[in-house]
């Protein structure tokens, strides 16, 4: 079984490089443009929903990996009658971090799926540089405007940045998303 820490270690080992595309393509066609669509994930359901509401009010379509109030696993891809955002298609992925965790939490695994396909990433909230900073197209600090950030990112090509070294702090590993 793959653990969250294993995924984070694999991400760090890329030294800021883009994740490899899926061999033979994927089920995602070109990103949708009318209206732009955002996959919103994060560390806490309340933060995800706050940003999703703002994005919807800003004219974006919003997708989620799991429904509000439900556990992050199993995700929508594994629940009969639901669709994976990867199968629907989206223009940008946003992770809303309500706490400065040093590792991705289970509810943020959609970020890894999106990065694997080359979809731009916006990281918003607390500790936005960790752990996805190296792959973020744009970072929005706590209290910043996620809607404007997504408007800027739609259509942009993600740029890899060397993540540099940072010290791991075990107290940052607690994830409270459902």
C-alpha positions as CSV (number, residue, x, y, z in Angstrom):
1,X,0.0,0.0,0.0
2,X,1.3,3.5,-0.9
3,X,1.5,5.8,2.0
4,X,1.1,9.6,1.8
5,X,4.7,10.0,3.0
6,X,5.9,7.8,0.1
7,X,4.1,10.0,-2.4
8,X,5.6,13.1,-0.8
9,X,9.1,11.6,-0.9
10,X,8.6,10.8,-4.6
11,X,7.5,14.3,-5.3
12,X,10.5,15.8,-3.5
13,X,12.9,13.4,-5.3
14,X,11.9,14.9,-8.6
15,X,14.0,18.0,-7.8
16,X,11.4,20.4,-9.2
17,X,10.9,18.5,-12.5
18,X,7.4,18.0,-14.0
19,X,5.8,14.7,-13.4
20,X,5.9,12.4,-16.4
21,X,2.8,12.3,-18.7
22,X,0.6,9.2,-18.7
23,X,2.0,6.8,-21.4
24,X,-0.3,6.6,-24.4
25,X,-2.3,9.6,-23.2
26,X,-5.2,9.8,-20.8
27,X,-8.9,10.2,-20.8
28,X,-8.5,14.0,-20.6
29,X,-9.0,15.9,-23.8
30,X,-7.9,19.5,-24.1
31,X,-8.8,21.6,-21.0
32,X,-12.3,23.1,-21.1
33,X,-12.5,26.8,-21.6
34,X,-16.2,27.8,-21.3
35,X,-16.6,28.2,-18.4
36,X,-13.1,27.5,-17.0
37,X,-13.3,24.6,-14.5
38,X,-11.3,24.1,-11.3
39,X,-10.6,21.0,-9.3
40,X,-10.6,22.2,-5.6
41,X,-8.9,20.0,-3.0
42,X,-7.3,20.8,0.3
43,X,-6.5,20.0,3.9
44,X,-9.9,20.7,5.4
45,X,-13.4,20.5,4.0
46,X,-14.4,23.9,5.4
47,X,-11.5,25.5,3.5
48,X,-12.3,23.6,0.3
49,X,-15.9,24.7,0.4
50,X,-15.1,28.3,1.2
51,X,-12.8,28.5,-1.9
52,X,-15.3,26.5,-4.1
53,X,-18.1,29.0,-3.2
54,X,-15.8,31.9,-4.2
55,X,-14.8,30.2,-7.4
56,X,-18.4,29.5,-8.4
57,X,-19.4,33.1,-7.6
58,X,-16.5,34.1,-9.9
59,X,-17.9,32.1,-12.8
60,X,-15.8,29.0,-12.5
61,X,-17.2,25.4,-12.7
62,X,-16.0,23.5,-9.6
63,X,-15.1,19.8,-9.3
64,X,-14.2,17.8,-6.2
65,X,-12.4,14.5,-5.6
66,X,-14.9,13.7,-2.8
67,X,-18.2,15.3,-1.7
68,X,-18.3,17.7,1.2
69,X,-18.6,16.0,4.5
70,X,-17.5,12.6,3.1
71,X,-14.2,10.9,3.7
72,X,-11.5,11.7,1.1
73,X,-11.2,7.9,0.4
74,X,-12.7,6.4,-1.5
75,X,-12.7,9.3,-4.0
76,X,-15.4,9.9,-6.6
77,X,-13.5,7.8,-9.1
78,X,-14.2,4.7,-7.0
79,X,-17.8,5.3,-6.1
80,X,-20.4,4.0,-8.5
81,X,-22.4,6.7,-10.2
82,X,-19.9,9.4,-9.6
83,X,-17.2,10.8,-12.0
84,X,-13.5,11.4,-11.4
85,X,-12.6,15.0,-12.2
86,X,-9.8,13.6,-14.4
87,X,-12.5,12.0,-16.6
88,X,-14.6,15.2,-16.7
89,X,-11.6,17.6,-17.4
90,X,-10.6,20.8,-15.8
91,X,-8.3,23.8,-16.4
92,X,-6.6,24.2,-13.1
93,X,-6.3,22.5,-9.7
94,X,-6.4,24.4,-6.5
95,X,-5.3,23.1,-3.1
96,X,-6.5,25.1,-0.2
97,X,-4.2,24.5,2.8
98,X,-5.8,25.5,6.1
99,X,-2.7,24.3,8.0
100,X,1.1,24.3,7.2
101,X,1.5,20.5,6.7
102,X,4.9,19.5,5.3
103,X,3.4,16.5,3.5
104,X,0.3,16.1,1.2
105,X,-2.7,14.8,3.0
106,X,-5.1,12.2,1.6
107,X,-7.6,14.9,0.5
108,X,-4.9,16.5,-1.6
109,X,-4.1,13.5,-3.8
110,X,-6.0,15.0,-6.7
111,X,-3.1,17.5,-7.0
112,X,-0.7,14.7,-7.8
113,X,-3.1,13.3,-10.4
114,X,-3.5,16.7,-12.0
115,X,0.3,17.4,-12.0
116,X,0.9,14.1,-13.6
117,X,-1.2,15.3,-16.5
118,X,0.4,18.7,-16.6
119,X,-2.5,20.7,-15.3
120,X,-1.5,24.0,-13.7
121,X,-1.6,24.2,-9.9
122,X,-2.6,27.0,-7.6
123,X,-1.6,26.6,-3.9
124,X,-3.6,28.7,-1.5
125,X,-3.6,29.3,2.2
126,X,-1.2,28.6,5.1
127,X,2.3,27.4,4.3
128,X,1.6,27.5,0.6
129,X,5.2,26.6,-0.3
130,X,5.0,23.2,1.3
131,X,4.8,20.5,-0.1
132,X,3.6,21.5,-3.6
133,X,5.5,24.8,-4.0
134,X,7.9,23.4,-6.5
135,X,5.1,22.5,-8.8
136,X,2.8,25.5,-8.2
137,X,2.1,27.8,-11.1
138,X,1.0,30.4,-8.6
139,X,0.7,30.6,-4.8
140,X,-1.9,32.6,-2.9
141,X,-1.2,33.5,0.7
142,X,-3.8,33.1,3.4
143,X,-6.6,35.5,2.8
144,X,-5.6,36.1,-0.8
145,X,-7.9,36.1,-3.9
146,X,-8.1,32.5,-5.3
147,X,-10.5,33.6,-8.1
148,X,-8.0,36.1,-9.5
149,X,-5.2,33.6,-9.2
150,X,-7.2,31.0,-11.2
151,X,-8.1,33.6,-13.8
152,X,-4.4,34.3,-14.2
153,X,-3.4,30.7,-14.4
154,X,-6.0,29.4,-16.8
155,X,-4.1,28.7,-20.0
156,X,-0.7,29.2,-18.4
157,X,2.1,26.6,-18.7
158,X,3.4,25.4,-15.3
159,X,7.0,26.2,-14.6
160,X,9.1,23.8,-12.5
161,X,11.1,25.5,-9.7
162,X,13.8,23.7,-7.7
163,X,12.1,23.0,-4.3
164,X,15.4,23.4,-2.3
165,X,16.0,21.8,1.0
166,X,13.7,22.1,4.0
167,X,13.5,20.6,7.4
168,X,10.7,18.1,8.0
169,X,8.8,18.7,11.3
170,X,6.6,15.8,12.5
171,X,4.1,18.1,14.1
172,X,3.1,19.3,10.6
173,X,1.9,15.9,9.5
174,X,-1.6,15.9,11.0
175,X,-4.3,16.2,8.3
176,X,-7.8,17.0,9.4
177,X,-9.7,16.6,6.2
178,X,-12.4,14.1,6.2
